[in-house]
Amino acid sequence: MLKIPDNQVAGHQAGDGKLGPLVDGLGRFYKPLQSDERGTNEGAFYSSLSSNTRIPGHICRFFPVFHGTQLLEASDGSGLLPHLVLQDLVSGRLNPSIMDIKIGARTWPAQASEDYIAKCFERDRETTSVSLGFLITGFQMYGSRESGFWKPHKKFVHGFSADDVRLVLRKFVSSNASGDFDLDPDCAFASVVYGGSNGILAQLLDLKAWFEDQTIFHFYSCSVLLIYEKELALDGSSSGAEVKLIDFAHVVEGKGVIDHNFLGGLCSLIKFISEILTTPDKCQTEVRIQDSENNPFSSGNGADG
């Protein structure tokens, strides 16, 4: 039986009559195809991945495994709709900490409609997309069995400043991660999650090396998903850290030109994470999220809205 994902942190979410993805609990994630060219585009992108010999094998691992499309009853009750059948990236993981980061200072392709471009342009200027080259769109951080997850709503996350982003990236790898912004992050898991030969930084650098050369695609409004498990990180040997690329509704042909928009945002994210590894004990005590009325999750729990 299909159900609403427990660990979705961004994007369209099912429930309350809304259309969104579903999971089967057996390792597969069912994403409804949008009815316009975005759905057609994403479906075509996934279909071409397995046969595209220009994508190196070690880069293919960054994409979710594609299992085709399937007609399913939509989560909003609107009837049968085609769904992408994808790898459930957190299947089998215990209490995963997850962060969804949209890469690029510009989130719209040139071929988009004028209305869509205007909408994206305004949003990009109001968030960190333009200033940093990336935007945190959602996350969940596991605290403990008692406190559960810190999972703030999207509007709160989209209001982050550059300093807020720096603080949250530190909290993401801290043993005392919570919505209490008066509590300094200890970055206790930075070396095992961000660092190491298999850590998040090493994986991002692999992606960067590919984007420095690849001219096949331009990835607009695509996200990097960061995942790890705190229980694994506690023993200091492994964290299950993984980087994945998701959301390809706005991928366009590169036409022999490097995707500088995505590459620039990726380099910016790498810089932020590198700084955490070089100064893990430098807590940003002066950084605070203002307007506490918009942060109802200071108790350490919350639900994405």
N, C-alpha and C positions, 0 to 999 in steps of 0.2 A: 504494500500500500504506500502510495506517495504521500509525502508530508512536507510542510514548510521547513526549510533549513534552520537549524538552531544557531549556526555559526556565520550567517551572512552579515556583513558589516556595512555594506554600501550597495547602491544600485536599487532597481525596482524590487520591492518586496511583496510577496503574496500575503493574503489575509485581509479581512474586512472588505471583501469584494474587489480586491485589487489583483491585477495580473502580475505574477512574479514566478521565480524558479521554484522547483520542487526537487526533493531527493528521495531515493528509494531505500536508503539505509544499507545498501549493498555495494556502495562505491560509485554510484552514478548520479549525476547532477543534470536536471532537465530544465533547460533555459528556453522560455517561449520566444519564438522568432517574431520580431517586430513586423508589422504588416506592410511597412513601406520599404524603400530601398535599403534601409539600414539592416533589416532582417535578411534581405537577399544578399547584401554585401557580406555580412558575417557568416552566413551559411556557405557562400562561395569561398570565403577565406579558409574556413576550417576544412572544406572538401579538398582544397588544393594543397594543404599542408603535407599530407602523407606522401604525395607524389612529387613534391617540389624538391628536386635534387640540389638546388642551389642553397638550401638551408642545411648547414652542417649538422651532423648527428648530435654533437654536444650542445647545440643550440635548441634542437627540437625538444629537449627535456624541459625547457622553460615554458612550453605550451601545454595546456591540458590535453589529455588523450581524447580524441574525437571518435565517437561510436556511431556516427550517422545522425539521422533525424527520425522523429517518430511523432505520429499524431496522438495527442493526449487531451484529456479533458482539462481545459484551462482552469487555473486556480480561482479566477473571478466568476466562474460559472457560465462563461459565454459560449461554451461548446468545445468541439474538437479544434485544436490548433496545432500546427507543427512546432515541435520543440527540438532544439539541439540536444543531443545526448552526449554529455561530457563526463570526464573524470571528476568525481567529487574530491576536491583537493584536500579536504580535511577528514575524509573517511578513515576510521580506525585510529584517529589521533585522540589523545586524552586531554581535554581542556586546553585546546590550542589557543595561543595568543596570536592574533591576526591583525595586520594593518594593510589597508587598501590605499595606494598612493597613485593618483592620476598624474602621468608624466607629460610634460610639455608646457611651454608658456602659452601656446595656442592650442585650443582643443577642437578646432573646427577645420575641416578640409576646404579648400578653395571651391570645390564643386557644390558645397552646401547652399541651401536657399538663403536669401538675404535675411529673412526673419530669423532663421536658425543662427546665422553668423552674428547678427546683432545681439541675440540672447546670450550666446557663448562669450562674445566680446565683453559684454557688461559683467558677466559672472567672473570671467578670468581676471578682470581688473580689480574686482572687489575681494578676491581671494589671493592666496599666495602664488597662483599659477604664473602670473606675469612677473612678480618680483623674485620668486625663487626658481621658477621653471618646473615646479611640481606642487601638487595639492593633496594633502591628507583628506580623503573623503569619508573615512570611517575606520574604526578599530574596535577590538575587544582585547582587554588584558586580564589574564587570570591572576587573581590574588591568592586565594586559599579556599579550602572547602567551606570555611565559615563565611568569607566575604564574597565569594563567587567572582563574577566578571565585572569589570568596569567597561561599560559599553554605552557611551554617550550618544545622544541623538545627532543627526547629521548637521542641523543648523548650528549647533554649538561647535562642532568640529570645523565647519567651513569658515567660522569666524576667527580662526587662529591667525596670529601674527607670526613673523619669522621667529621671534623668540619663543613663542608658544610651541611652534613646530620643533625647535631644538630641545625644549623641555620634554615634550611628549616622546620624542625619539629616545631620550634618556630613560624616561619612565618605562618604555616598552621593554627594556632589558634590566629592570630593577626588581629586587625582591620585595620592595615595599611599594610597588605600583598601585596607585589608587586615584580616585578623583579628588583627593585632598591636595590642592595646589600649594598648601603651606608646608607640605611634607617633601623634603628634598629627596630626589631619586638617588639611590646608591649605586646604580649601574653594575650591580653584582654579577649579572650574566653577560655583560658586554663582550668579554673576551671569548666566551664559548658560543654566543649567538651571532654577533657581528664579525668576530675575528676567526682566525684559524683557516686552514686550507679548504674547508668545506663550509665556512660560515657565510653569512649573508653578504659581507663585503666582497669576498672572493667570487661569489656568484654574480654580483652586480658588475664586477670588473670583467668577467667573462662576457657578459652581455655588452658592456661598453666596447670591448675589443671588436665584437661583431658589428655593432652599430657604427663604428669608425670606418668600416669598409662596405657594409651592405647598402645597396641601392635598389633593392627589389621592391620594398614597401616603405610607405610613410605611415606611421602609427599615430593617428590623432585620437584623443580621448581614450587612450589605452592605459590600463593600470598595471602597476607592479604590485603583486601581493606578497607580503612578508609573513612567514608562518614559523612558529616554533612551539615547543612544549616545555613548560616550566618544570614539570616533574623530571624530565630528562636532563634539563640544565642544572638541576640541583646537585647532581653527582659530579658535575664539572667536566665530564668527558665528552658529552654530546648534548645536542638540544633539538635534533630533528629539524634544524634550520633549513628553510627552503624558500626559494624565490620563484614566482610564477608570473607569466604575462597573461592578462585576461582582458576581455572586452574589445572586440574587433569590428564593431559596426561601422567605424569610420576609417578603416584602413584603405589606403589608395595606392596605386602603382607608384613606385619610386622613380621610374623613367630614367634610371642612371644617375640620380642625384642622391647624395647622402641625406639622411633624415636628421638635419641639424636641430630641428625642434625637439625631437625625442632625445637625441644624444645630449643636447645641452641640459635638459631637465635631469637626465640620468646622471650626468657629471655633477650636477648640483647636489643631488641626493647622496651620491658617493662622498662628496666633500663633508656633508653633515655627519654621516656615519663615521668617516675616518677621524673626524675631530673628537667624537665620543671615545674612540679606541685610543687615541693619543692622550686624552685628558679625561679618563673615566671618573676621577675623583673631583672634577670641577663641577659642582652642583650649581645650578643657576638659581641661587636664592633670591635674586632680585626680580626674577621673572614670575609674574602672577597673571592668571586669567582674570580680567576685570569683569564687572557686572555679574556678581555671584547669583543674581536672580535667574540668569540664563544657564546656570550650571547646577541643576537639581540632583547631581550624582555624586556629591561630595562624600556620601556615606560609603562609596566604594561599589555600589551596585547601580544598575540602570538597564534600560532597554532602548534599543535603537528606535527612532521615531520616524 
